Structures are given as C-alpha cells and as structure tokens.
Amino acid sequence: MGLYIKNLTENMNLNITLKSNAIRSVIFDVMAVLLVYIIPTLSHLTGFPLYYAEPMRILVIFALVHTKRINAYVLAFTLPLFSFTIGSHPVFVKSLLMAAELGLNVFLFYFLQPYFKHLFPRILLSIVLSKLFYYLLKYGMITFLLLEGNLIATPAVFQIGVSLLLSFYVVFFYNKKAGV
C-alpha cells in the first residue's frame, strides 16, 4: 500500500509539473505573439526601428531558457510567419528564411552541447552560424530575384550587440538554474 501511495504521489507531482510547464509555455507564447504584433506600432510611435533589436530571436532565446525545447522550435517557426500573416512584413519569402534561421539557431544550440563545455561559445556560435546560413540563403534569393532589398538590412553593430547580450543572458540564467 505504501508503494502504491508513493507512486501515486510521484505521478501527481509529475502531472502538476507537466501542467505548470505547459501553462508557462502557453503564457510565454501568447506574450511573444502579442509582442510581435505590437512591434511595428511601437517602431512607428518611437521612430526607431525596433526590429534592429531582433525581437524574434530574443523571444526564441528566452524560450530556450524559460520553456521547453519544443516550445523554442514552435516559436522559431511560427513567429516570422505570424508576423507576415498579420502585417505582411517581412515578405513571405523572408519570413520563411527567418523561420529557417531561428529554427537552425535552436537546433544548433542543442546539437553543439556535447562539443562545448561552456554555454557562452555554444549559444554564440549557434547564433552566428544561423545568421551565416540566413545571409547565404538571402544572398542566393536576391541573386535569383526571389527577394528584393539589401543583403544586410540591420546594421552589424546591432547584430553583434544583440548576439553578445543574448549569449550572456543564456549563461546567466542557466548558471542561475544550476545554482552556480
């Protein structure tokens, strides 16, 4: 009887944990979608192009830290498409590129885990490699006239700054979780 109660208690604790993780992910996703929805308005009101701060990447990296892996993938693939759907910006092809880039960022973060003892080079490399992938594909699409515009629309200084800040953020919060 004692073993049965112990197993029941453990199952209840697991169910509560799973439900709280799911609730956290849903709340996080709703907030992410709302932020992506209002970024164009805020950019217009402030006169500053807030997309320079790479809000979708920030949200995906936050999802890596604060929710489950699958949720980071969901946001990576859906935020750019949601942005296109509600505001026609970026254009559809660029939305697909961004979704691929952000999905690759998440994939590389976990893929590189066995190769890097420390988090900072792993997250930074996952961001840099996914950006290189994005620019390579974007260059090809511009060359074949599938996409218009400049190859690099966001100044490099912003991209470097956001990449470094996000890398420090990941290290800080993973170390905080580990009690370091």
Sequence and secondary structure as in RCSB ss.txt:
>XXXX:A:sequence
MGLYIKNLTENMNLNITLKSNAIRSVIFDVMAVLLVYIIPTLSHLTGFPLYYAEPMRILVIFALVHTKRINAYVL
AFTLPLFSFTIGSHPVFVKSLLMAAELGLNVFLFYFLQPYFKHLFPRILLSIVLSKLFYYLLKYGMITFLLLEGN
LIATPAVFQIGVSLLLSFYVVFFYNKKAGV
>XXXX:A:secstr
 HHHHHHHHHHHHHHHHHHHHHHHHHHHHHHHHHHHHHHHHHHHHHSS GGGG HHHHHHHHHHHHS HHHHHHH
HHHHHHHHHHHH  S HHHHHHHHHHHHHHHHHHHHTGGG SSHHHHHHHHHHHHHHHHHHHHHHHHHTTSS S 
S  S HHHHHHHHHHHHHHHHHHHHHHHT 
